[in-house]
Amino acid sequence: MLEHFDRTSVIVKDLVLIGGGHSHAIVLKMFGFKPLPGVRLTLISDVLHAPYSGMLPGHVAGFYDYDECHIDLRSLAEFAGCQILIDRAIAIDLNKNLVICQTRPPVNFDLLSVDIGSTPASLSVPGAAEYAIAAKPVPEFLASWNQLISQRQNHPQKPLRIAIVGGGAGGVELALNMQSRLGKEEGFGNGLCNGFNGWILRYSERLKREKGRGKKEEELEIHLFHSGAELMQGHNQRVRRRLQQILISRGIQLHLKEKVCAVKKIKRETTLQFPTDYQISCKSGLELECDRIFWVTQASAAHWIGESGLAADSNGFIQVNDCLQSVSHPNVFAAGDIAAMVNYPRPKAGVFAVRQGKPLFENLQQFLLEKPLKPFAPQKQYLGLIGTGNKRAIASRGNFMWESRLLWYWKDWIDRQFMQKFSNRPKTRNTK
C-alpha cells in the first residue's frame, strides 16, 4: 500500500523513516510544522496505527479503547507531507542505500532513520516462538489478547490458566492488568466501582471469596515466571517488595529462580471447545500446563539490523553517538528501543523514545542542511509509574517509592496530554 502526497518542489534528497515509533511520530509532526523544501519524506511501517506504550497496560485492563492509545500514522504523515509504504522492512543495503521491504521493491534513501522498537529476547527457547505470545510486536500481542477476551466472554465457565514469562516491570504490570480485565469479564475483583452501591458490590464480592474462595476465582490462574531471585531488578528494593506483595495478595502465583527452557504443545482428547493446551518446562524440573503463554523477557533487536553491517551492541541494537547518529554509517540515525547510545546506556523505556523525538528531528534537518549536529544527553534517571490494574499506581525513581490512586490519575493525564499532541494540530501543514 502506497500513499502519495503532491509536491511542487524538485526532490533533491530522500529521507526514509523505518518504523512508526514514538520518536518518529514526533519527527513527523515537527516536519509538518517545519518542512524542508526539496526533501521527500517516506515512512515504512507495517501498521497505520502505532501503539503508545504508556497506555498499553491500561488498554489491556480495559481502561482505554484502541483509538485512545494508538497514534494515527496516516493522518500524521499527511500533515507532514510524507508518503507511507505499508510494509515491513527486512534488510538494509548500505552499499546501495536501499531499504529492502517484505513485499514491495527496494526504497532508495539519502538519509535513513530507524525507530522499530524491540522484541522480547529468549524466543530462541525451544517452542517459544511457535507457541508463546510475545509482548512485542504489539499488534500481534493485542490480537491474541482480544481473542482471549472474546473467548472468555463466550465461555466464562471454562477454567483458564495463563503463564507470563518475564518478571521485569513489563511482566509484572501485564500480570496485574490482565487479572483486572479478566476479573471484570467474570464479574469479580475489579475493585473499580464508585459510590455506595459500588462499595456494597465490592463487599458482597469479598464475602463470596471468603466462602470457599469463590468458584470463579478458582477458574482463573495467572503464573509469573522469572529467572531471578527478585522481580524488577531495575527498581529499588521498596518497589520490588511492594509489587511482590501485591501480586501474592491477588493470588498471582510467582515462580522465582525458574528459568524456562522449553515450551511445547499438548493435545488432549476432549469435548471442550478449546482442547489445545501448552506446557512450560523449567531447568529445575518444574512443569506447568497452561492455556496461554505470554513472553515478556528482556528486549532484543531484530536480527536484520546486525546483518545489515550497522555497528551494533552485544544485543543487536544500533550503536549511536550523542547526536543519535550511527557510529559506523553517518547517513543512518536511530532512536527508541532499537538505538543504543554509546555514551549514555539506558534501559529500554518509552520515556527515552519520547525525549529523543525532538533532538532526532533537529539532527535529521541539520544533516540535510549540511550543518553541524547537536549533541543530546538523556536524563540519568526517570520516574517510572507502574499501574497495578486497579486505577492505582506506584511511582519509582532511584530510591524513591510512592503508591497512590492519585498517581494513576496523574499518569492518565500525562498520557492523554501526550496523545493530544498528535490530534491537536492545524488541518493543513506549513509549506513555507
C-alpha positions as CSV (number, residue, x, y, z in Angstrom):
1,M,0.0,0.0,0.0
2,L,1.5,3.4,-1.1
3,E,0.1,6.8,-0.3
4,H,1.4,9.8,-2.3
5,F,1.3,13.5,-1.5
6,D,1.8,16.1,-4.1
7,R,5.0,18.1,-4.2
8,T,5.7,21.3,-6.1
9,S,9.4,21.5,-5.4
10,V,12.1,19.4,-7.0
11,I,13.2,16.4,-4.9
12,V,16.8,16.6,-4.1
13,K,17.1,14.3,-1.1
14,D,15.2,11.3,0.2
15,L,14.7,10.9,3.9
16,V,13.3,7.5,4.8
17,L,11.9,6.6,8.2
18,I,11.6,2.9,9.2
19,G,9.0,2.3,11.9
20,G,6.3,4.4,13.4
21,G,7.7,4.5,17.0
22,H,7.3,7.4,19.4
23,S,10.4,9.3,18.2
24,H,9.3,9.1,14.5
25,A,5.8,10.2,15.4
26,I,7.3,13.4,16.9
27,V,9.6,13.8,13.9
28,L,6.6,13.6,11.5
29,K,4.7,16.2,13.5
30,M,7.6,18.6,13.6
31,F,8.3,18.2,9.9
32,G,4.7,19.2,9.4
33,F,5.4,22.5,11.2
34,K,8.8,22.9,9.7
35,P,9.2,21.2,6.3
36,L,12.4,21.3,4.2
37,P,12.0,22.2,0.5
38,G,13.4,19.5,-1.8
39,V,13.2,16.7,0.8
40,R,10.9,13.8,0.2
41,L,9.8,12.1,3.3
42,T,8.9,8.4,3.3
43,L,7.6,6.3,6.2
44,I,7.9,2.5,6.0
45,S,5.5,1.0,8.6
46,D,3.7,-2.3,8.8
47,V,0.8,-0.6,10.7
48,L,-1.3,2.5,10.2
49,H,-1.9,3.0,13.9
50,A,1.2,3.0,16.2
51,P,0.6,1.9,19.8
52,Y,1.6,4.2,22.6
53,S,3.4,2.1,25.2
54,G,2.4,4.3,28.2
55,M,-1.2,3.4,27.8
56,L,-1.0,-0.2,26.7
57,P,-1.2,-1.7,30.2
58,G,-4.4,0.4,30.7
59,H,-5.7,-0.8,27.4
60,V,-5.1,-4.4,28.5
61,A,-7.1,-3.7,31.7
62,G,-9.9,-2.1,29.7
63,F,-9.4,1.5,30.8
64,Y,-8.6,2.8,27.3
65,D,-10.1,1.9,23.9
66,Y,-8.0,1.2,20.8
67,D,-8.1,4.8,19.4
68,E,-7.2,6.3,22.7
69,C,-3.8,4.5,22.9
70,H,-2.8,4.4,19.2
71,I,-1.3,7.2,17.0
72,D,-2.9,7.6,13.6
73,L,0.1,7.5,11.4
74,R,-1.8,8.1,8.1
75,S,-3.2,11.4,9.4
76,L,0.2,12.3,10.9
77,A,2.0,11.5,7.6
78,E,-0.4,13.5,5.6
79,F,0.2,16.5,7.9
80,A,4.0,16.1,7.4
81,G,3.7,15.7,3.6
82,C,5.1,12.2,3.9
83,Q,4.3,9.2,1.7
84,I,3.6,5.9,3.5
85,L,4.6,2.4,2.5
86,I,2.6,-0.1,4.4
87,D,5.2,-2.8,4.5
88,R,7.8,-4.4,6.8
89,A,11.5,-3.5,6.3
90,I,13.5,-6.7,6.4
91,A,17.0,-5.6,5.4
92,I,19.2,-2.5,4.6
93,D,21.7,-2.4,1.7
94,L,24.1,0.2,3.0
95,N,26.3,0.0,-0.1
96,K,23.5,1.0,-2.4
97,N,21.5,3.0,0.1
98,L,18.4,0.8,-0.2
99,V,15.8,-0.4,2.3
100,I,14.6,-3.9,1.4
101,C,10.9,-4.5,2.1
102,Q,8.9,-7.7,2.5
103,T,6.5,-7.2,-0.4
104,R,7.5,-4.2,-2.5
105,P,10.6,-3.1,-4.4
106,P,13.6,-1.6,-2.5
107,V,13.3,2.0,-1.4
108,N,16.2,4.5,-2.1
109,F,17.4,6.8,0.6
110,D,19.9,9.5,1.1
111,L,19.3,9.7,4.8
112,L,17.8,6.9,6.9
113,S,16.3,6.9,10.4
114,V,15.3,3.7,12.3
115,D,12.7,3.5,15.1
116,I,11.3,0.0,15.0
117,G,11.3,-0.8,18.8
118,S,12.4,-4.2,20.2
119,T,11.1,-7.7,20.7
120,P,11.4,-10.0,23.8
121,A,14.6,-11.9,24.0
122,S,14.9,-15.7,24.5
123,L,12.3,-16.6,21.9
124,S,15.0,-19.0,20.9
125,V,13.9,-21.2,23.8
126,P,12.6,-24.4,22.1
127,G,8.9,-23.9,21.3
128,A,8.6,-20.3,22.5
129,A,8.5,-18.7,19.0
130,E,5.8,-21.2,17.9
131,Y,3.6,-21.3,21.0
132,A,4.2,-18.3,23.2
133,I,2.7,-14.9,22.6
134,A,5.3,-12.2,22.6
135,A,4.5,-8.8,24.1
136,K,6.0,-7.2,21.0
137,P,5.2,-6.6,18.2
138,V,2.2,-5.0,20.0
139,P,-0.4,-5.5,17.2
140,E,0.1,-9.3,17.2
141,F,0.0,-9.3,21.0
142,L,-3.2,-7.3,21.1
143,A,-4.8,-9.5,18.5
144,S,-4.1,-12.6,20.7
145,W,-5.3,-10.8,23.9
146,N,-8.6,-9.6,22.3
147,Q,-9.2,-13.1,21.0
148,L,-8.7,-14.4,24.6
149,I,-11.1,-11.8,26.0
150,S,-13.7,-12.7,23.3
151,Q,-13.4,-16.4,24.2
152,R,-13.7,-15.6,27.9
153,Q,-16.9,-13.7,27.4
154,N,-18.4,-16.5,25.4
155,H,-17.2,-19.3,27.8
156,P,-16.7,-17.7,31.3
157,Q,-17.2,-21.1,33.0
158,K,-14.1,-22.7,31.3
159,P,-11.1,-22.8,33.7
160,L,-8.2,-20.5,32.4
161,R,-4.6,-20.7,33.3
162,I,-2.2,-18.1,32.0
163,A,1.6,-18.1,32.2
164,I,3.7,-15.0,31.9
165,V,7.4,-15.4,31.4
166,G,9.5,-12.4,32.5
167,G,9.5,-10.7,35.9
168,G,10.6,-7.2,34.9
169,A,8.3,-4.2,35.1
170,G,6.6,-5.2,31.8
171,G,5.7,-8.7,33.0
172,V,4.6,-7.6,36.5
173,E,2.4,-4.8,35.1
174,L,0.9,-7.1,32.4
175,A,0.0,-9.7,35.1
176,L,-1.8,-7.2,37.2
177,N,-3.7,-5.6,34.3
178,M,-4.6,-9.0,32.7
179,Q,-6.0,-10.1,36.0
180,S,-8.0,-6.9,36.4
181,R,-9.6,-7.3,32.9
182,L,-10.3,-11.0,33.2
183,G,-11.8,-10.4,36.6
184,K,-14.1,-7.8,35.2
185,E,-15.2,-10.1,32.4
186,E,-16.0,-12.8,35.1
187,G,-17.7,-10.3,37.4
188,F,-15.3,-10.3,40.3
189,G,-12.3,-8.5,41.7
190,N,-12.2,-5.3,39.6
191,G,-12.4,-3.0,42.6
192,L,-13.3,-0.1,40.3
193,C,-16.9,0.6,41.2
194,N,-17.5,4.0,42.8
195,G,-20.1,5.3,45.3
196,F,-22.2,3.5,47.9
197,N,-23.5,0.9,45.5
198,G,-20.0,0.1,44.4
199,W,-18.9,-0.3,48.0
200,I,-21.8,-2.8,48.6
201,L,-20.9,-4.7,45.4
202,R,-17.2,-4.9,46.4
203,Y,-18.2,-6.0,49.9
204,S,-20.5,-8.8,48.6
205,E,-17.7,-9.9,46.3
206,R,-15.4,-10.2,49.2
207,L,-17.9,-12.3,51.1
208,K,-18.2,-14.6,48.1
209,R,-14.5,-15.0,48.0
210,E,-14.3,-15.8,51.7
211,K,-16.8,-18.6,51.2
212,G,-14.7,-21.3,49.5
213,R,-12.5,-18.7,47.8
214,G,-15.2,-18.1,45.1
215,K,-15.7,-20.6,42.3
216,K,-15.0,-18.1,39.6
217,E,-11.7,-17.1,41.1
218,E,-10.6,-20.7,41.1
219,E,-11.4,-20.8,37.3
220,L,-8.6,-18.2,36.7
221,E,-5.0,-18.7,37.4
222,I,-2.1,-16.5,36.5
223,H,1.5,-17.7,36.9
224,L,4.5,-15.4,36.6
225,F,7.9,-17.0,35.9
226,H,11.2,-15.1,36.5
227,S,14.7,-16.4,36.3
228,G,16.0,-14.1,39.0
229,A,15.6,-14.3,42.8
230,E,13.7,-10.9,42.8
231,L,11.3,-9.2,40.5
232,M,12.0,-5.9,38.7
233,Q,15.8,-5.7,39.1
234,G,15.9,-2.2,37.7
235,H,13.9,-0.8,40.6
236,N,14.7,-0.1,44.2
237,Q,14.1,-2.7,47.0
238,R,10.9,-1.0,48.3
239,V,9.2,-1.0,44.9
240,R,10.2,-4.6,44.3
241,R,8.9,-5.8,47.7
242,R,5.7,-3.8,47.4
243,L,4.8,-5.2,44.0
244,Q,5.7,-8.7,45.1
245,Q,3.2,-8.3,48.0
246,I,0.5,-7.0,45.6
247,L,1.0,-10.0,43.3
248,I,0.8,-12.5,46.1
249,S,-2.2,-10.8,47.7
250,R,-4.1,-11.0,44.5
251,G,-3.4,-14.7,44.1
252,I,-0.9,-14.4,41.2
253,Q,1.5,-17.4,41.6
254,L,5.1,-16.4,41.5
255,H,7.8,-18.8,40.3
256,L,11.2,-17.1,41.1
257,K,14.6,-18.5,40.2
258,E,12.8,-20.6,37.5
259,K,14.4,-20.4,34.0
260,V,12.1,-21.6,31.3
261,C,13.9,-24.0,29.0
262,A,11.1,-25.3,26.7
263,V,7.5,-24.7,25.6
264,K,5.5,-27.5,24.0
265,K,2.0,-28.1,22.7
266,I,-0.2,-30.8,24.3
267,K,-3.2,-32.4,22.5
268,R,-5.9,-33.9,24.6
269,E,-8.9,-35.9,23.6
270,T,-11.7,-33.8,25.0
271,T,-15.1,-32.4,24.1
272,L,-14.2,-28.9,25.2
273,Q,-14.2,-26.2,22.6
274,F,-10.5,-25.3,23.3
275,P,-8.8,-28.7,23.6
276,T,-5.2,-27.4,22.9
277,D,-3.0,-26.6,25.9
278,Y,0.6,-25.9,26.3
279,Q,3.3,-26.9,28.7
280,I,6.1,-24.8,30.2
281,S,9.3,-26.7,31.3
282,C,11.9,-25.1,33.6
283,K,15.5,-26.1,34.2
284,S,14.6,-27.0,37.8
285,G,12.2,-29.7,36.5
286,L,9.1,-27.7,37.2
287,E,6.4,-28.2,34.6
288,L,3.1,-26.3,34.2
289,E,0.3,-26.9,31.8
290,C,-1.5,-23.7,30.7
291,D,-3.9,-22.3,28.1
292,R,-1.8,-19.2,27.1
293,I,1.8,-18.2,27.5
294,F,2.8,-14.6,27.3
295,W,6.5,-13.8,26.7
296,V,7.8,-10.5,28.3
297,T,11.5,-11.1,28.7
298,Q,14.4,-8.7,28.2
299,A,14.4,-6.7,25.0
300,S,16.3,-7.8,21.9
301,A,16.8,-6.3,18.4
302,A,15.5,-7.5,15.0
303,H,18.1,-9.9,13.5
304,W,18.4,-8.0,10.2
305,I,19.8,-4.9,12.0
306,G,23.1,-6.7,12.8
307,E,23.1,-8.4,9.4
308,S,23.0,-5.0,7.6
309,G,26.5,-4.1,8.7
310,L,25.5,-1.3,11.1
311,A,27.6,-1.2,14.2
312,A,25.6,-2.9,17.0
313,D,26.0,-3.7,20.6
314,S,26.0,-7.3,22.1
315,N,22.2,-7.4,22.0
316,G,22.0,-6.3,18.3
317,F,20.9,-2.7,19.0
318,I,22.2,0.1,16.7
319,Q,25.0,2.0,18.3
320,V,24.6,5.7,18.0
321,N,26.6,8.7,19.2
322,D,25.3,11.7,21.2
323,C,23.5,13.0,18.1
324,L,21.6,9.7,17.6
325,Q,23.7,9.0,14.5
326,S,25.1,5.6,13.7
327,V,28.7,5.3,14.8
328,S,29.5,3.4,11.6
329,H,27.3,5.0,9.0
330,P,26.8,8.8,9.1
331,N,23.7,8.8,7.0
332,V,21.8,6.5,9.3
333,F,20.1,7.6,12.6
334,A,18.2,5.6,15.2
335,A,16.1,6.3,18.2
336,G,13.8,4.5,20.7
337,D,14.4,0.9,21.8
338,I,16.4,-0.1,18.7
339,A,19.1,2.5,19.5
340,A,21.9,2.1,22.0
341,M,23.6,5.4,22.9
342,V,27.2,4.6,23.3
343,N,27.9,7.3,25.9
344,Y,24.6,7.1,27.7
345,P,23.5,3.5,28.3
346,R,19.8,3.5,29.4
347,P,17.1,0.9,29.9
348,K,14.6,0.3,27.2
349,A,11.7,2.5,28.2
350,G,9.2,4.6,26.2
351,V,10.1,7.8,28.1
352,F,13.5,7.8,26.4
353,A,12.0,7.4,23.0
354,V,9.7,10.4,23.6
355,R,12.6,12.6,24.8
356,Q,14.6,11.6,21.7
357,G,11.9,12.8,19.3
358,K,12.9,16.5,19.1
359,P,16.7,16.0,19.0
360,L,16.2,13.4,16.3
361,F,14.2,15.8,14.2
362,E,16.7,18.6,14.7
363,N,19.6,16.5,13.7
364,L,17.9,15.0,10.7
365,Q,17.3,18.5,9.5
366,Q,20.8,19.7,10.4
367,F,22.2,16.7,8.4
368,L,20.1,17.5,5.4
369,L,21.1,21.2,5.5
370,E,24.7,20.1,5.9
371,K,25.0,21.9,9.2
372,P,26.7,20.7,12.5
373,L,24.7,18.2,14.5
374,K,23.5,18.9,18.0
375,P,24.5,16.5,20.8
376,F,21.8,15.3,23.2
377,A,22.2,13.9,26.7
378,P,19.3,11.9,28.1
379,Q,18.3,12.2,31.8
380,K,20.1,9.9,34.2
381,Q,17.0,8.7,36.0
382,Y,13.4,8.7,35.1
383,L,10.1,8.4,37.0
384,G,8.5,5.1,36.5
385,L,4.8,4.9,37.0
386,I,3.7,1.3,37.3
387,G,-0.1,0.7,37.1
388,T,-1.4,-2.0,39.4
389,G,-4.5,-2.8,37.4
390,N,-7.0,-1.1,39.8
391,K,-6.5,2.5,38.8
392,R,-3.7,2.9,41.3
393,A,0.0,3.3,40.5
394,I,3.4,3.1,42.1
395,A,6.0,5.7,41.4
396,S,9.6,4.6,41.2
397,R,12.7,6.8,40.8
398,G,16.1,5.9,42.3
399,N,15.4,5.0,46.0
400,F,12.0,6.8,46.0
401,M,8.6,5.0,46.1
402,W,5.1,6.3,46.4
403,E,1.8,4.4,45.9
404,S,-1.5,6.2,45.4
405,R,-4.7,6.3,43.4
406,L,-3.7,10.0,42.6
407,L,-0.6,8.7,40.8
408,W,-2.7,6.7,38.3
409,Y,-4.8,9.8,37.5
410,W,-1.7,11.9,37.2
411,K,-0.2,9.3,34.8
412,D,-3.5,9.2,32.9
413,W,-3.4,13.0,32.5
414,I,0.3,12.8,31.3
415,D,-0.5,10.1,28.8
416,R,-3.6,11.9,27.4
417,Q,-1.6,15.1,27.1
418,F,1.0,13.3,25.0
419,M,-1.6,11.7,22.7
420,Q,-3.4,15.0,22.2
421,K,-0.2,16.4,20.6
422,F,-0.9,14.2,17.6
423,S,-4.6,15.2,17.3
424,N,-4.4,18.9,18.1
425,R,-2.7,20.3,15.0
426,P,-3.6,22.5,12.1
427,K,-5.6,20.9,9.3
428,T,-3.0,22.0,6.8
429,R,0.7,21.9,7.3
430,N,3.2,24.7,6.9
431,T,4.5,24.8,3.4
432,K,7.0,27.6,3.7
